[in-house]
């Protein structure tokens, strides 16, 4: 499908914030290292259609992909598309996603989301950024995940891992996800955006964790400025 031309590349800002010192020089090193370590980086959410990806992404907010993947097979078996889920009440969905954090609110969002997909988009997930953002339980990160993985749209989805690594690697000083997305969009080639956010997520889960980053084992240890890192592994 073609890319909707009205979709903004990165969040708009009145003036571009100053990038951290050395960020432009580090960015190619970061990208090359991520390609070496995670050449096949992709989303770890399981899905077989744009609808399933949208639902899984909504469920993944403040929850692990593992917990989402454990719950969605039964959920999708009963509600495989927007048409089927639009007939469900939140109380019907809750038992199927009870193991996922904030499941009651997410059940309400999924029921409303399915109905809006049917009413506004013929039951299909739109290939349009603003239309996805307008759905219950969705937001900029959700839209970026869905459009990039379902439709190949160049996008950077900034979750907690991507934001944390962007700051630690000295690529951004921002804490607002939209501003982090804008900084990364300025530093990396557009055709590498989807790979970048998947690879950063994997690295954040496996090596550069929130509480105990394993800096001695990190392939970026020689050029990473370790911004804000207090604990860098037991061997240092």
WOGI-V280846 format. One line per field, one symbol per residue. phi: phi as a letter, one per 30 degrees, with the letter a starting at -180 (. if undefined). psi: psi as a letter, one per 40 degrees, with the letter a starting at -180 (. if undefined). A space follows every 50 residues. Layout:
phi: ???
psi: ???
This chain:
phi: .ddddddddbedbdbdddddeiddddeddddddddddbdceadcddabae dddedddddddhbdddddddcdedddddbdadedddddcedddeddbddc eiddddddddddeddddddcbiicdddaddddeddeicaddedddddddd biddacdccddddddedddicacdcdedddedddddcbeedcddeedddd dddddcbcddcbdcedcddcddbddhdidccbjdcc
psi: iihheehidihiidhhihiihedddddddddddddddgdfhiiehhieid dddddddddehfiiddddddddddddddgeidddddeiiddddddeedeh ifddddddddddddddddddefeihighdddddeiheiaddddddddddd efhhihhhadddddddddefeieiehdddddddddddiideedddddddd dddddddgiddghgddeheeddehefhehdhfiee.
